[in-house]
Amino acid sequence: MYKAVFIDLDGTLLSPDHSISAANLSAISQARERGTEVVLVSARPLQGMLSIAAHVGLLQAPLAALNGSLIMQEQEVLFEANIDAEMVADIHARLVAYQPTLIYYQPSAWYADRQDAHTDKEQKIMDIPLQVQPFPRTLQTWRQEKSGPNKILAIAEEHTAVEMEQDLLNQYAGQLNISRSKPIYVEMMNSQ
């Protein structure tokens, strides 16, 4: 008997059209009836997970958002790891030469300095609107609040994403979790 089951959303629980099959709903229900804790896990911010959690009856269960950099249960933060604003400034300066789409995620907000096809695609799975504003303005707010994003996503052509990932690993090994979750996505989280 399993004590807990962790289920990824996009590409696992959710179909390509973002629906949930009857078979998946039934499996979640059966696991819960057996006393198994069911935890939804996603690269999405918390706000992008809540409607799905509600649909499958898991709003009271723990939710692991932003690749695990935020874990919530109901309104209580069980774990949170941000990337320091000064490190974010350095990352941004390092990556702009590659000309990627850079997106910065927090539990209830996400930011980019421009809207493009990549942000439009992300918006389709988000329940909160993208905040488009110049990066220096976003950074200034984080410096004032002594905070930062939980996750940074850099999107570029595959060969550029490979180069960015290697550059970041060379610079931030041990400080950040850095991975390509798709051929064109490089994701960064605090390695706490």
C-alpha positions in Angstrom: 0.0 0.0 0.0 1.3 3.4 -0.9 1.3 6.2 1.7 1.5 9.0 -0.9 1.2 9.4 -4.7 2.7 12.4 -6.4 1.1 13.3 -9.8 2.6 15.8 -12.3 0.0 17.9 -14.1 1.0 18.8 -17.7 1.7 15.8 -19.9 0.8 13.4 -17.1 -2.6 14.0 -15.3 -3.8 16.4 -18.0 -4.5 15.5 -21.6 -3.0 17.7 -24.3 -6.3 19.7 -24.3 -5.8 20.2 -20.5 -8.7 17.9 -19.6 -8.6 15.1 -17.1 -9.8 11.7 -18.2 -12.4 9.7 -16.4 -9.8 7.0 -15.7 -7.5 9.5 -14.0 -10.3 10.9 -11.9 -11.3 7.4 -10.9 -7.7 6.5 -10.0 -7.3 9.5 -7.8 -10.6 8.7 -6.1 -9.6 5.1 -5.5 -6.2 6.1 -4.1 -7.9 8.5 -1.6 -10.5 5.9 -0.6 -7.6 3.6 0.3 -6.1 6.3 2.5 -3.3 7.3 0.1 -2.3 11.0 0.2 -2.5 12.4 -3.4 -0.2 15.3 -4.0 -0.3 17.4 -7.2 3.1 18.5 -8.5 3.8 21.0 -11.2 6.1 23.6 -12.7 3.1 25.9 -12.7 2.7 28.6 -10.0 0.2 27.8 -7.3 -2.5 29.9 -8.9 -2.2 27.8 -12.0 -2.9 24.6 -10.0 -5.8 25.6 -7.9 -8.6 25.1 -10.4 -7.2 21.6 -11.2 -6.9 20.7 -7.5 -10.5 21.8 -7.0 -11.7 19.8 -10.0 -10.1 16.6 -8.6 -11.1 17.3 -4.9 -7.5 18.0 -3.7 -7.7 21.6 -2.4 -7.0 20.4 1.1 -4.1 18.3 0.1 -0.5 19.5 -0.2 0.3 21.1 -3.6 3.9 21.3 -4.9 4.1 24.3 -7.2 7.0 25.9 -9.2 9.0 22.6 -9.5 8.8 22.1 -5.7 10.1 25.6 -4.8 6.7 26.2 -3.1 4.7 23.6 -1.2 1.4 24.7 0.3 -1.4 23.0 2.1 -4.6 25.0 2.1 -3.3 28.5 3.1 -0.2 27.4 4.9 3.3 27.5 3.4 5.0 24.3 4.2 8.2 25.2 2.2 9.3 28.0 0.0 12.6 28.8 -1.7 13.2 32.0 -3.7 16.1 33.1 -5.8 17.8 36.2 -4.3 17.2 39.4 -6.2 20.9 40.0 -6.6 21.4 36.6 -8.1 18.4 37.2 -10.4 20.0 40.4 -11.6 23.2 38.5 -12.4 21.3 35.7 -14.2 19.3 38.2 -16.2 22.4 40.1 -17.3 24.1 36.8 -18.3 21.1 35.5 -20.3 20.0 38.6 -22.2 22.9 38.0 -24.6 21.2 34.8 -25.7 17.9 36.7 -26.4 15.6 34.2 -24.8 12.1 34.8 -23.5 12.7 35.2 -19.7 9.8 34.6 -17.4 9.9 35.0 -13.6 7.4 33.1 -11.4 6.1 33.7 -7.9 3.2 32.0 -6.2 0.6 34.4 -7.3 2.3 36.3 -10.1 4.5 35.9 -13.2 6.5 38.5 -15.0 8.2 39.1 -18.3 9.6 42.2 -20.0 7.8 41.4 -23.2 4.8 39.4 -24.5 5.5 36.9 -27.3 4.4 33.5 -28.6 6.1 31.8 -25.7 4.3 33.9 -23.0 1.1 33.5 -24.9 1.5 29.7 -24.8 2.2 29.8 -21.0 -0.8 32.1 -20.5 -3.1 29.4 -21.9 -2.4 27.2 -18.8 -2.3 30.0 -16.3 -5.2 31.3 -14.2 -3.5 34.7 -13.6 -2.5 37.2 -16.3 1.1 37.8 -17.2 2.5 41.1 -15.9 4.6 42.6 -18.7 6.9 45.3 -17.4 10.6 46.3 -17.8 12.9 43.9 -15.9 14.5 46.8 -13.8 11.1 47.6 -12.4 10.5 44.0 -11.4 14.0 43.8 -9.9 13.5 47.0 -7.9 10.3 45.6 -6.3 12.2 42.4 -5.3 15.1 44.4 -3.9 12.7 46.5 -1.8 10.8 43.4 -0.6 14.0 41.4 -0.1 12.4 38.7 -2.2 12.7 37.2 -5.6 11.1 34.7 -7.9 10.7 31.0 -7.0 11.5 30.0 -10.6 13.0 31.5 -13.7 12.2 30.1 -17.1 14.4 30.9 -20.1 12.9 29.9 -23.5 15.0 29.8 -26.7 15.8 27.7 -29.7 17.1 24.2 -28.7 20.8 24.9 -29.5 20.6 28.2 -27.6 18.9 26.5 -24.7 21.7 23.9 -24.5 24.3 26.8 -24.4 22.4 28.7 -21.7 22.0 25.6 -19.6 25.8 24.9 -19.8 26.6 28.6 -19.0 24.3 28.6 -16.0 25.7 25.2 -14.7 29.2 26.6 -15.0 28.3 29.7 -13.0 25.7 28.5 -10.5 26.4 24.8 -9.8 25.5 24.1 -6.2 23.4 27.4 -5.9 20.6 26.7 -8.4 18.8 23.6 -9.7 19.1 24.1 -13.4 17.5 21.8 -16.0 16.0 21.7 -19.4 12.4 20.5 -18.9 11.8 20.6 -22.7 14.3 21.0 -25.5 13.7 24.8 -25.5 13.1 25.4 -21.8 15.8 26.1 -19.2 14.4 26.2 -15.7 16.1 27.6 -12.6 15.2 27.2 -8.9 17.0 27.8 -5.7 18.9 24.6 -4.7 18.0 24.9 -1.0 
